[in-house]
Amino acid sequence: MEYVTKAKEFNIGKIAPVGCTSEVSLQKISIRNECFLLLFITEGTATFGVGDNIFNCTSPCFVCFDETEDPVLLKKKKLRCQCIYFHPQFLNINMTFSLIRSNNYQDIAYNHDLFLLRPFTDEERVVPVSEQYLDKLKSAFEAMKFELETQRDWYWSCRSRSYFMEIMITLERLYGLIGRGIMTACPDGTCEIRNEHLRKAVICIESHYSDRLTLPDITRSSDINHTTLTTLFKTETGSTPMEYLRNYRISVAKKHLAFTEVPVKEISVRCGFKTVQHFSRIFVERTGLSPIQFRKHSVDERKKAVFGDGVILPPRNKTLGGQVSG
């Protein structure tokens, strides 16, 4: 399996440190010192061995492997899964193996809105996937795979990264759920969600934020009336259901703006806004910056920062050499 994707026509010389495939054999997995491997198991079961540890995986679930060991597939039954081989630098050029394992990485990640990658570094391995997220995840995987294979325009690497980020946002959300037995109403974990009805509504929002979601849609998912649901939202999150939806859309849009060059109009559509004008107005209200200003500011702040022991350069080895996306 190739761990990188090379430009075919657009951005010749560019190498994205990621490989995306649908496969079920998973024989001879060789990722040690090379990359992470994320499996999205949609059907069946599998048993893996990593060192002395053996663990079982039942669909639907994510399975997360880091670069420290080669996992071994011990057995499988009616297994169907999607595979993403990636170096963390596919998400951002600064995310080397050494940086994400450094003592201050959590602070760096929060300051620059980087992914924590805890499902990999904590070696939790298996993260169950809620049924509500399945369609969104399957679509994101297929879109990512399509962009890497077809490379239809100059944005192929950025666009594939943007779909991968959507997958990672869901993975880290679900990891937080199994890690503490609760959900948080904010990416930074400031609000805990313990009420089951509110949890259902939040999952509905986060798994359908790109759709034309209405208050009746959210209310139906919660199994309570809209008055009670609105009261729960105000009490637990400080916002109404529709405000939470808008805020979540903006939080996802900020990731796309900060770490890709995908056009603003495309981001607005993918985040559920009717028009780019509406998106820009809401974005300015929430951040004080236009989408273009926010994108420039995010890049400038990362350029000024010093990560780890100094400037982080792309690795130059047999699978991750050359120009790397970031």
N, C-alpha and C positions, 0 to 999 in steps of 0.2 A: 504494500500500500504506500502510495506517495504521500509524504507529510507536507508537501508544499504544492502550490498551484502557480504555474508560470504563465505570464502573459503571452497570448497568441498573436494578437493584432494591436490592441490598444495598450499603451504604456509598455512598450517592448522593453524587456530588461527587468520589469517588476516581478518580484517573487512574493506571493502571499503565503505565510507560514501556516497553511491549513489544507487539509484534505477532507473531502466529504463524500460519503458513499453509503449505499444501502447494501448490506451484506449479512449473511447468517452463518457463514463458516467460522470466522474469527479464529482461524488456526494460525499458529505461529505469530502471535502478537508481539511485535518488537518495538517498544517505545522508550526503553531505558536510555536516559540522557538525551533524548530527542524531543519528546513532546508529551502533552497530555492526551488522553483519549476520553471522549464523552460518548457513551452509548445511550440511545433513547430506545428502550425496549417497548414495543407497541403490542406484541403478542407473545404468548408462550412463557417459558421459564428457562433459566440458565444457572449453572453453578460455576463459580470462578475460584481459582486459587491464586493468592498473592503471598509469596513467602510461605510461612507456616499457617496462614489464615485461609479459611474456606468460607464462602458465603453464598447464599442463594438469592436469586433475583426473580421476582414475579411481576409480570406486566400488569399495568403500565408503570414504568419506572425509569429513572436515570441511573446510570452506573458511571462512577467517576474514577479514573485512574490517573496518577501523576507519573512523572518521568523517572521515579526512583527505582521501579521494578517492572519487570515484564509480567503481566497477568496471564494466567493459563485457563482456557475454557475446559472445564472438566466434564461437563455434560450439558445437554440442551434438550428441550422438548418443544416442538412446534414454534421455534424461535423466529421472530421477525424483529429486526432492529435497524436503526439508523446510526451511523458511526461518524463522528467528527474528530479527526486527529488535528490537534492544533498546538502551536506554541503560544504561551500567554501574550507574546508580543504581537500576535494578530489583533488583539484588543487594543494594545497601545505599545509603542516602541520601547517605553521605559520598563515594561513588565518582564524583566528577566527572572529566571528561576531564583537567583540569589536575592533579588529585591523582594519578591513576594513572600520569601521566608525570613526576611529581616525582622528584627524586633519592633521597628517603627513603621512597618508597612501599613498597619491598620490606620494610623494617623495620616500617612501619605495618601492612602486610598480615599479616606473621607475628605481630605483637603482638595483632592483633584478628581473626585467622583469616579475613581477606578473601581473595578470589580475586586472583591475580596478573594474570590476563588476558594473559599473555605471548604466547600464539598470535596475539593481535591487535596488541599493541604492538611485538612483535619482527618483525612482518610476515613470518612464516614462511608464512602463507597456507594451505597444504595440509597436513593432518594425516591420514595413513592410519588407518583404523579396523580393529582386529582383529575377525575374524569372531565371536569369542566375545562381544563386546560388542553385537552388532547387535540382538538381540532386546530386551535391556534398554534400549538407546537408543531403539528404535522405540516401545516401550511408554511410555517417559518423555515422548517428544514428543507422542504421541497423548493422554496424560493431561493434559499441559500445555495443549494446544490445546482439549481438552474443558472444562477449568476456565475458561479465558478466554472461551470461547464461551457456555457455559451459565450461568456464575456462579450455581451452585446454592445457595450459602449465603454467610455472612459471611466465610468463609475463602477465597473464590475467588482473591484476589490472592496471599495467602500460600501457598496450596496450589500454584498455578501456579509461583510462585517456587521452591518446594521441588522440583518436578519439573525445573525449569530448572537448579537447583543440581546435581542428579544428573547431568545432561548435562554441566555444566561440570566436575564432578569427573573424569568420564571423559576429557573433552577435555584437561584439564591433565595427567592421568596419561599419556595417549598422546603428548602433546607432549613430555613429559619423556623418553619412550622414544625418539622419533626424534631428539631434541636431543643425547642423549649415547650412544645405542646401548645403554643399560642401563635397568633399572627400579630404582626405589627401593622399599624395603619399608615406608617411612613417608612420609606427605605432606610432611614437612620435608626429605626426602632424606638421612636419616641412615644408611640401610642400602642398599647397592647390590646388586642381584641380577644375577649374571652366569651362574649355572647355569641351563641351559635347562629342566631338569625342575622346578626351583623356580619359575622364571618361569611355566611353564604352570599350576602349582598356584595361584600368586598371582592370575593372571588369572582362573582358575576362581572363586576366592573373591570377587574384586572385581566380577565380572560376574554372580554369583548369590548375593550376600550376603543378599538379601531372601527367598531360597528356604529351604526346610528342608534345608540342606546338611549332609551327613555326612562323616566322615573317609573312608569308602570312596569317596564321590563325588570328593573332592579327590584321593585317591590315584590313582584311575583317570585323572584328567586329566593327571597328572604322568608317566605311563608308567614308574613305578618302584614298588617295594613300599613299604608304609607305614612300615616301620622305617627304611629309607634316607631317605625323605622327611622323617620326623620329625627325624632327625639333621641333615639339611640346614637345616630350619627353625630348629632350636635354634642351629646354628652361625652362620647368616647373619642371622637376625632376633631371636634370643634368646627365641623363643616356639615353642610347638607349633603345628601347623596349626589346631587348633580355637581356641587362644588368639589366633592371628592373626585368625581369622574374627571372634571376639568383639570384639577391639580395633578392627577395621575397621568393624564395625557401629556401635560407639560413636563412632568418628570421624565417620561420616556423620550419626549422630543429633545430635551436637554442632552440626553445621552447621544442621540443621533447627531445633533449639532456639534457636540464637543469632540466626537471621535470619528466622524466621517465627513465626507464632502458631498453627500447626497443632497440634491437640490432642496431648498426650503419648501417649495411647492409639494414635492413628493413626500417630504416628512409630514407636512400638515395633513395630507390625505391619509397616510398610514396611521396617524395618531388620532384620526376620527373627526377632524375639523372639516366643515363644509367647504370653506374657501381659505386660501392662503391669507387673505385680508383679515378674516375672523381669527385665524390662528395667530397672526402677528399682533393683533390688538390684545388678545388674551395673554400672549407671551409677555408683552410689554407690561401689562397690568401686574403679572406675577413676578417678573424679574427686574423690571426697570430698564431692560435692554431689548432692542429688537433682536430677532433670531440671528441676523447676520452679525450684529454687534456681539452677541453672546458667543457665537462661534469663534470670532476673532479673539475675544477676551480669554476664552478657555485655552486656546492654542498658545497665546502669548504667555499666560500664567505658567503653563507646563514648560515652555521654553526657558523661562526665567528660573524655574525650580532646579534644584540639584537633587537627584535621586541616588540613594545608596551612597557609595564612596566617591561619586563624581558623575561625569557625563556617561550615560549608558549607550554603548554602541551596539549595533546589530551583531549577532554571532556570525562567525565565518566558518561553518563546518559543512560536512558533506550533504546535509539535508536542509540546512537553514541559511545557506550562504547567499550572498548577493543583496539586492535591495529588498528591504522588508517593509511591509505595510505598517503604518503607525499613525 
